[in-house]
Amino acid sequence: MSWREILLTYYVIYRNDERLGGPAGLFVMDSGAGKAILWDHRAREWAVDTGLVLRFVNDHRNIDRYETVDRRAAESVAEVVTGGRSLPGEDSILDLFAAGSGDGPQSSADRA
């Protein structure tokens, strides 16, 4: 871990403004490092895609489609959106950040 304190923010993503149908996705961001991961539904794994996460949360049209939650709530949501896979631990998230370029999608499989 680096000298600075790591502050992860967890975002629950919904398909629509009314949040019908429950959570559809989950983002984890370290704003200080400028890195973010998300659950990649197509690849069925956690992946670094900072650009996509930033575009989504910075788009005013999405303001009602996400909420920030604490780690405990994010762990529960992860089970739902991933079909039973757990949210990586903070050390694993930091490893994903270190391996990913942050410019485009990079999955855990890309690290091998």
Secondary structure, 3 states (H helix, E strand, C coil): CCCCCCCEEEEEEECCCCCCCCEEEEEEEECCCCEEEEEECCCCEEEECHHHHHHHHCCHHHCCCEEEECHHHHHHHHHHHCCCCCCCCHHHHHHHHHHCCCCCCEEHHHHC
